[in-house]
């Protein structure tokens, strides 16, 4: 590695550049996919690549996955930076030397592929059932080893394990089909799999898919809505989280531009992004610019107190860098991204929230949606919903969507539950895909409800 550090120093002197940073990344991964009893994928891959950036008022970037081209990638990034010269500035700070490995209880690398295949087969068998016409099981694990160094003298080695298991079914009756699914994941080892009650969760997925077949269309209009912890999480991630990414704010794509210090939500609402949460799917020790990850309070007691940032936007807004520059791989440049985003607990029990609703909906899970951070509007689908009348959960509804204006919904929150859960792993797309987690408690708010169809 020393030769690469010295070569980068030589090239920087040759091209007259003051700042550069290099990421050397090795990824080892395995993936198994089974659909309806047929093994669709069983793969094991390993890749080593380099991503080089140089700064000259703007970034020059180049990558390579061939050791013979590592030096060339560094020089290409520096040439691009030299030719592109801009007027931006970045946060520099002090050099960091550190080594961090996220420890697990039972490394999945010590589990035979035969055992992983047996797991997938077992789940596939448990998902069989009357009216279940399709079933899929996905398992994946990876070890990402990164060596980061920059022209300041930083040298950071990190090892991040990540595991994910998901399964889904499609139920069919009288020509109608409905899906339901569940995913588990974290920066954990095989203990994640061993801690899952497979019989309970496979039965739950089948039961909910069948319940959706019997569900009716939702009512429409503005009404009281209880969001479960999963839907609370996706709302906070999509509608608020992307709007506080400082590159969106800088580029004029966020309704929250210029609102730091402004009260944008109700008293008692606290929203956090914390990549240091142990074991969560979106956790990491350092971001891809060599900045130590840390907990960031986004909304504190209803007041917008911080944006998520990288070296460039931290300098632009005069903020302390908070370690939220993430890249999909060595071949991607870091962007401002979330890690684990969630609403902190309030003091309402679920029963108290339910009793407060005379006529409304209880919406569960995440079925995707759209958000316009520039205009501050959103639409999200829920996996399943229930009519709520006089504090009681009634019949199910399906294809139900929640929409509205982000700031209106934040100010319409009437109750924040005491049951925060951050356990909804997924991948966030922003031109690149990075692993994230989100969650929160049950919350009661008022919003527009309608059908997805």
C-alpha positions as CSV (number, residue, x, y, z in Angstrom):
1,X,0.0,0.0,0.0
2,X,2.9,2.3,0.7
3,X,3.8,2.4,-3.0
4,X,0.3,3.7,-3.8
5,X,0.5,6.4,-1.2
6,X,3.9,7.5,-2.5
7,X,2.7,7.4,-6.1
8,X,-0.3,9.6,-5.3
9,X,2.0,12.1,-3.5
10,X,4.3,12.2,-6.6
11,X,1.4,12.7,-9.0
12,X,-0.1,15.4,-6.9
13,X,3.2,17.3,-6.9
14,X,3.5,16.8,-10.7
15,X,0.1,18.2,-11.3
16,X,0.2,20.9,-8.7
17,X,-2.8,19.7,-6.7
18,X,-3.3,20.2,-2.9
19,X,-6.0,17.7,-2.2
20,X,-6.8,14.2,-3.2
21,X,-8.4,11.1,-1.6
22,X,-8.2,7.5,-2.6
23,X,-10.5,4.6,-1.7
24,X,-9.3,1.0,-2.2
25,X,-12.3,-1.3,-1.8
26,X,-12.5,-5.1,-1.7
27,X,-16.0,-6.6,-1.7
28,X,-16.7,-10.3,-1.1
29,X,-20.3,-11.3,-1.5
30,X,-22.7,-14.2,-1.7
31,X,-26.3,-14.3,-3.0
32,X,-29.0,-17.0,-3.2
33,X,-32.4,-16.6,-4.8
34,X,-35.1,-19.2,-4.9
35,X,-38.5,-18.8,-6.6
36,X,-41.2,-21.4,-6.3
37,X,-38.7,-24.1,-5.3
38,X,-36.3,-23.4,-8.2
39,X,-32.8,-22.0,-7.4
40,X,-32.5,-18.9,-9.6
41,X,-29.1,-17.7,-8.3
42,X,-26.3,-19.0,-6.2
43,X,-23.3,-16.8,-6.6
44,X,-20.1,-15.9,-4.7
45,X,-18.1,-12.9,-6.0
46,X,-15.0,-10.9,-5.0
47,X,-13.9,-7.7,-6.5
48,X,-11.1,-5.2,-5.7
49,X,-11.2,-1.7,-7.1
50,X,-10.0,1.8,-6.6
51,X,-11.8,5.2,-6.7
52,X,-9.6,8.3,-6.9
53,X,-10.7,11.9,-6.5
54,X,-8.7,15.1,-6.7
55,X,-10.0,18.6,-5.9
56,X,-9.1,21.8,-7.7
57,X,-12.2,23.9,-7.0
58,X,-14.2,21.0,-8.4
59,X,-13.7,17.2,-8.3
60,X,-11.9,15.0,-10.8
61,X,-12.8,11.3,-10.4
62,X,-11.6,8.1,-11.9
63,X,-11.8,4.4,-11.0
64,X,-10.4,1.0,-12.0
65,X,-10.7,-2.6,-11.0
66,X,-7.4,-3.7,-12.6
67,X,-4.4,-3.4,-10.3
68,X,-2.3,-2.5,-13.3
69,X,-4.5,0.6,-13.8
70,X,-4.6,1.9,-10.2
71,X,-1.8,4.4,-10.8
72,X,-3.5,5.5,-14.1
73,X,-6.8,6.0,-12.3
74,X,-5.2,8.3,-9.8
75,X,-3.4,10.4,-12.5
76,X,-6.6,10.6,-14.6
77,X,-8.6,12.0,-11.6
78,X,-5.9,14.6,-11.1
79,X,-5.8,15.5,-14.7
80,X,-9.6,16.0,-14.8
81,X,-9.4,18.2,-11.6
82,X,-6.6,20.3,-13.1
83,X,-8.5,20.8,-16.4
84,X,-11.9,21.4,-14.7
85,X,-10.7,24.0,-12.2
86,X,-13.7,25.5,-10.3
87,X,-14.3,27.9,-7.4
88,X,-15.8,25.6,-4.8
89,X,-14.2,25.0,-1.4
90,X,-14.2,21.9,0.8
91,X,-13.7,21.2,4.5
92,X,-10.3,19.8,5.1
93,X,-9.7,19.3,8.9
94,X,-7.0,17.2,10.6
95,X,-5.7,13.9,9.4
96,X,-7.2,10.7,10.8
97,X,-5.5,7.4,11.3
98,X,-7.8,4.6,12.5
99,X,-8.8,0.9,12.0
100,X,-12.4,-0.2,12.7
101,X,-14.0,-3.5,12.1
102,X,-17.7,-3.9,12.9
103,X,-17.7,-7.1,15.0
104,X,-20.3,-9.8,14.8
105,X,-21.2,-12.7,17.0
106,X,-21.2,-15.4,14.4
107,X,-19.4,-14.5,11.1
108,X,-21.5,-15.6,8.1
109,X,-18.2,-16.4,6.4
110,X,-17.9,-19.4,8.7
111,X,-21.3,-20.8,7.6
112,X,-21.2,-23.3,4.8
113,X,-23.0,-22.5,1.6
114,X,-24.9,-25.7,2.0
115,X,-26.4,-24.4,5.3
116,X,-27.4,-21.1,3.5
117,X,-29.0,-23.1,0.8
118,X,-30.8,-25.3,3.4
119,X,-32.1,-22.0,5.0
120,X,-33.5,-20.8,1.6
121,X,-35.1,-24.2,0.9
122,X,-36.7,-24.3,4.4
123,X,-38.2,-20.8,4.0
124,X,-39.5,-21.7,0.5
125,X,-41.2,-24.8,2.0
126,X,-42.8,-22.7,4.8
127,X,-44.2,-20.3,2.3
128,X,-46.2,-22.9,0.5
129,X,-50.0,-22.8,1.2
130,X,-53.5,-22.7,-0.2
131,X,-54.1,-19.8,-2.6
132,X,-50.3,-19.0,-2.6
133,X,-49.4,-19.0,-6.2
134,X,-45.9,-17.6,-6.1
135,X,-43.1,-17.3,-3.5
136,X,-39.6,-15.9,-3.5
137,X,-36.7,-16.1,-1.0
138,X,-33.6,-13.8,-1.2
139,X,-30.5,-14.2,0.9
140,X,-27.3,-12.0,0.6
141,X,-24.2,-11.2,2.6
142,X,-21.1,-9.2,2.0
143,X,-17.9,-8.0,3.6
144,X,-16.7,-4.6,2.5
145,X,-13.0,-3.9,3.3
146,X,-11.9,-0.3,2.6
147,X,-8.6,1.5,2.9
148,X,-9.0,5.2,2.6
149,X,-6.1,7.8,2.4
150,X,-5.9,11.4,1.5
151,X,-3.4,14.2,1.0
152,X,-3.9,15.4,4.6
153,X,-2.3,12.2,5.8
154,X,-5.4,10.3,6.8
155,X,-5.2,6.5,6.6
156,X,-8.4,4.6,7.6
157,X,-9.1,0.9,7.4
158,X,-12.7,-0.3,7.9
159,X,-14.4,-3.7,7.6
160,X,-18.2,-3.7,7.4
161,X,-20.2,-7.0,7.3
162,X,-23.8,-6.8,6.0
163,X,-26.5,-9.5,5.8
164,X,-30.0,-9.5,4.5
165,X,-32.8,-12.0,4.2
166,X,-36.2,-11.4,2.6
167,X,-39.2,-13.4,1.4
168,X,-42.5,-12.7,-0.4
169,X,-45.6,-14.4,-1.6
170,X,-48.4,-13.8,-4.1
171,X,-51.9,-14.9,-3.2
172,X,-54.6,-15.4,-5.8
173,X,-58.4,-15.9,-5.6
174,X,-61.1,-15.2,-8.2
175,X,-58.6,-13.6,-10.6
176,X,-57.4,-11.2,-7.9
177,X,-53.7,-11.3,-6.8
178,X,-52.1,-9.6,-3.8
179,X,-48.4,-9.6,-2.6
180,X,-46.9,-9.3,0.9
181,X,-43.3,-9.5,1.9
182,X,-40.8,-9.1,4.8
183,X,-37.1,-8.3,5.0
184,X,-34.5,-8.5,7.8
185,X,-31.0,-7.1,7.6
186,X,-28.1,-5.5,9.5
187,X,-24.4,-5.1,9.9
188,X,-24.5,-8.4,11.7
189,X,-23.5,-12.0,11.3
190,X,-25.4,-15.3,11.1
191,X,-26.9,-14.4,14.5
192,X,-29.4,-12.3,12.5
193,X,-30.8,-15.4,10.8
194,X,-30.7,-17.5,14.0
195,X,-32.8,-14.8,15.7
196,X,-35.6,-14.9,13.2
197,X,-38.8,-16.9,14.1
198,X,-39.2,-18.3,10.6
199,X,-42.4,-20.1,11.3
200,X,-44.0,-17.0,12.7
201,X,-42.9,-14.6,9.9
202,X,-43.6,-16.9,7.0
203,X,-47.1,-17.5,8.4
204,X,-47.5,-13.8,8.9
205,X,-46.6,-13.0,5.3
206,X,-49.1,-15.6,4.0
207,X,-51.8,-14.4,6.3
208,X,-51.5,-10.8,5.3
209,X,-51.4,-11.7,1.5
210,X,-54.7,-13.6,2.0
211,X,-56.2,-10.8,4.1
212,X,-55.4,-8.4,1.2
213,X,-57.5,-10.6,-1.1
214,X,-60.5,-10.0,1.2
215,X,-59.8,-6.3,1.7
216,X,-61.9,-3.5,0.1
217,X,-60.9,-0.2,-1.5
218,X,-60.0,2.6,0.9
219,X,-62.0,5.7,1.5
220,X,-60.7,9.0,0.1
221,X,-60.2,12.5,1.5
222,X,-58.4,14.2,4.4
223,X,-58.6,12.1,7.6
224,X,-56.8,11.0,10.7
225,X,-54.1,8.5,9.9
226,X,-52.1,6.3,12.2
227,X,-48.8,5.3,10.6
228,X,-47.1,2.2,11.9
229,X,-43.3,2.3,12.6
230,X,-42.4,1.0,9.1
231,X,-44.6,3.7,7.3
232,X,-43.3,6.4,9.8
233,X,-39.8,5.4,8.8
234,X,-40.3,5.5,5.0
235,X,-42.1,8.9,5.4
236,X,-39.3,10.4,7.4
237,X,-36.6,8.9,5.1
238,X,-38.3,9.9,1.8
239,X,-40.2,13.1,2.6
240,X,-37.9,14.7,5.2
241,X,-34.5,12.9,4.9
242,X,-33.9,13.6,1.2
243,X,-35.0,17.2,1.8
244,X,-32.2,17.7,4.4
245,X,-29.4,16.3,2.2
246,X,-27.3,19.4,1.9
247,X,-26.5,18.8,-1.8
248,X,-30.2,19.0,-2.6
249,X,-30.5,22.1,-0.5
250,X,-27.5,23.7,-2.2
251,X,-28.8,22.9,-5.6
252,X,-32.2,24.4,-4.9
253,X,-34.0,21.1,-4.9
254,X,-35.3,21.3,-1.3
255,X,-38.2,23.0,0.3
256,X,-36.1,23.2,3.5
257,X,-33.4,25.5,2.0
258,X,-32.8,28.5,4.3
259,X,-34.9,27.1,7.1
260,X,-32.3,26.0,9.7
261,X,-33.4,27.2,13.1
262,X,-37.1,27.4,11.9
263,X,-39.9,25.5,13.6
264,X,-41.2,23.2,10.9
265,X,-42.9,20.5,13.0
266,X,-44.9,20.1,16.2
267,X,-43.5,20.3,19.7
268,X,-42.0,17.0,20.8
269,X,-41.0,15.7,17.3
270,X,-37.4,14.7,17.2
271,X,-35.8,13.2,14.0
272,X,-32.3,11.7,13.9
273,X,-30.0,10.1,11.4
274,X,-27.5,7.9,13.2
275,X,-25.0,5.6,11.2
276,X,-23.4,4.6,14.5
277,X,-26.4,2.5,15.7
278,X,-25.0,-1.0,16.4
279,X,-26.0,-3.7,14.0
280,X,-28.4,-1.6,11.8
281,X,-28.4,-2.1,8.0
282,X,-27.4,1.5,7.3
283,X,-24.6,1.7,9.8
284,X,-20.9,2.5,9.0
285,X,-17.9,3.8,11.0
286,X,-16.5,6.3,8.5
287,X,-18.1,7.8,5.4
288,X,-16.5,7.6,2.0
289,X,-14.7,10.9,2.5
290,X,-12.9,9.7,5.6
291,X,-15.2,11.6,8.0
292,X,-16.2,9.7,11.2
293,X,-19.9,8.9,11.1
294,X,-21.9,10.4,13.9
295,X,-25.4,10.9,15.2
296,X,-27.1,14.0,13.7
297,X,-30.2,15.6,15.1
298,X,-32.2,16.8,12.1
299,X,-35.3,18.0,13.9
300,X,-35.2,18.8,17.7
301,X,-38.5,19.5,19.4
302,X,-40.0,20.6,16.1
303,X,-37.1,22.8,15.0
304,X,-34.9,22.1,11.9
305,X,-31.4,22.1,13.4
306,X,-29.1,20.4,10.9
307,X,-28.6,19.2,7.3
308,X,-26.8,16.0,6.4
309,X,-23.6,17.0,4.6
310,X,-20.3,16.1,3.0
311,X,-16.9,17.9,2.8
312,X,-18.1,20.4,0.1
313,X,-21.6,21.2,1.5
314,X,-20.2,21.5,5.1
315,X,-17.8,24.2,3.9
316,X,-20.5,25.8,1.7
317,X,-23.0,26.1,4.6
318,X,-20.5,26.7,7.3
319,X,-21.5,23.5,9.1
320,X,-19.5,20.9,11.0
321,X,-19.0,17.9,8.7
322,X,-21.2,15.0,9.9
323,X,-20.0,12.0,8.0
324,X,-22.8,11.5,5.4
325,X,-20.9,11.2,2.1
326,X,-21.5,7.7,0.8
327,X,-20.8,5.9,-2.5
328,X,-22.4,2.8,-3.9
329,X,-18.9,1.3,-4.7
330,X,-15.3,2.2,-5.5
331,X,-16.5,3.2,-9.0
332,X,-19.0,5.9,-7.7
333,X,-18.3,9.3,-6.3
334,X,-19.6,10.0,-2.8
335,X,-22.9,11.8,-2.5
336,X,-24.7,13.1,0.6
337,X,-26.8,10.2,1.8
338,X,-28.7,9.0,4.9
339,X,-27.7,6.1,7.1
340,X,-30.3,5.1,9.8
341,X,-33.1,7.7,9.9
342,X,-35.8,7.6,12.5
343,X,-38.3,9.4,14.7
344,X,-37.5,9.2,18.4
345,X,-40.2,8.0,20.7
346,X,-42.9,10.2,22.3
347,X,-45.0,9.3,25.3
348,X,-48.2,7.9,23.7
349,X,-49.0,4.2,23.9
350,X,-50.5,2.6,20.8
351,X,-53.7,2.0,22.7
352,X,-54.0,5.7,23.6
353,X,-53.3,6.7,19.9
354,X,-56.0,4.3,18.7
355,X,-58.5,5.6,21.2
356,X,-57.9,9.1,19.9
357,X,-59.2,8.3,16.4
358,X,-63.0,8.4,15.9
359,X,-62.9,8.0,12.1
360,X,-59.7,7.3,10.3
361,X,-57.2,4.8,8.9
362,X,-54.4,2.6,10.4
363,X,-51.8,2.2,7.7
364,X,-49.0,-0.5,7.8
365,X,-45.8,-1.0,5.9
366,X,-44.2,0.5,2.8
367,X,-45.3,-0.1,-0.8
368,X,-43.2,2.6,-2.4
369,X,-44.1,6.1,-3.6
370,X,-42.9,9.4,-4.9
371,X,-41.6,12.6,-3.3
372,X,-40.8,16.0,-4.7
373,X,-38.4,17.6,-2.2
374,X,-38.4,20.9,-4.2
375,X,-42.1,21.4,-3.9
376,X,-42.5,19.5,-0.6
377,X,-45.1,17.0,-1.8
378,X,-45.3,13.2,-1.5
379,X,-47.4,10.1,-2.1
380,X,-46.6,6.8,-0.4
381,X,-48.4,3.5,-0.6
382,X,-49.0,1.2,2.4
383,X,-48.8,-2.6,2.3
384,X,-52.1,-2.8,4.1
385,X,-54.6,-0.6,5.9
386,X,-57.5,-0.8,8.3
387,X,-60.6,1.4,8.9
388,X,-60.6,2.8,12.5
389,X,-63.9,3.8,14.0
390,X,-64.3,5.1,17.6
391,X,-60.9,3.7,18.6
392,X,-61.4,0.2,17.2
393,X,-59.7,-1.4,14.3
394,X,-62.3,-2.6,11.7
395,X,-62.1,-4.1,8.2
396,X,-58.9,-4.1,6.1
397,X,-58.4,-1.9,3.0
398,X,-55.8,-2.4,0.2
399,X,-54.0,-0.3,-2.4
400,X,-54.1,2.6,0.0
401,X,-52.0,5.7,-0.4
402,X,-51.0,8.6,1.8
403,X,-50.3,12.0,0.2
404,X,-49.8,15.6,1.1
405,X,-47.4,18.4,1.8
406,X,-44.4,17.4,3.9
407,X,-44.5,20.5,6.2
408,X,-48.3,20.3,6.6
409,X,-48.0,16.6,7.8
410,X,-45.2,17.4,10.2
411,X,-47.3,20.2,11.7
412,X,-50.5,18.1,11.8
413,X,-48.9,15.3,14.0
414,X,-51.2,14.9,17.0
415,X,-49.5,12.0,18.8
416,X,-46.1,10.4,18.8
417,X,-45.9,6.8,20.1
418,X,-43.5,5.4,22.6
419,X,-42.6,2.3,20.5
420,X,-39.8,3.4,18.1
421,X,-38.4,0.5,16.0
422,X,-35.5,0.9,13.6
423,X,-35.6,-2.4,11.7
424,X,-36.7,-1.9,8.2
425,X,-33.6,-2.5,6.0
426,X,-33.5,-1.5,2.4
427,X,-31.5,0.2,-0.4
428,X,-31.9,3.9,-1.1
429,X,-31.6,5.1,-4.7
430,X,-30.2,8.5,-5.6
431,X,-28.5,7.6,-8.9
432,X,-26.6,5.2,-6.7
433,X,-27.8,2.5,-4.3
434,X,-26.7,2.4,-0.7
435,X,-27.9,0.3,2.3
436,X,-30.1,2.2,4.8
437,X,-32.4,1.6,7.7
438,X,-35.3,3.7,9.0
439,X,-38.2,3.6,11.4
440,X,-39.9,5.3,14.3
441,X,-43.0,4.9,16.5
442,X,-46.6,4.9,15.7
443,X,-47.7,8.4,14.9
444,X,-51.1,10.0,14.5
445,X,-51.4,12.8,11.9
446,X,-53.9,14.1,9.4
447,X,-53.3,13.7,5.6
448,X,-55.0,13.0,2.3
449,X,-55.8,9.3,1.8
450,X,-56.8,7.6,-1.4
451,X,-56.4,4.5,-3.6
452,X,-53.3,3.6,-5.4
453,X,-55.2,2.4,-8.4
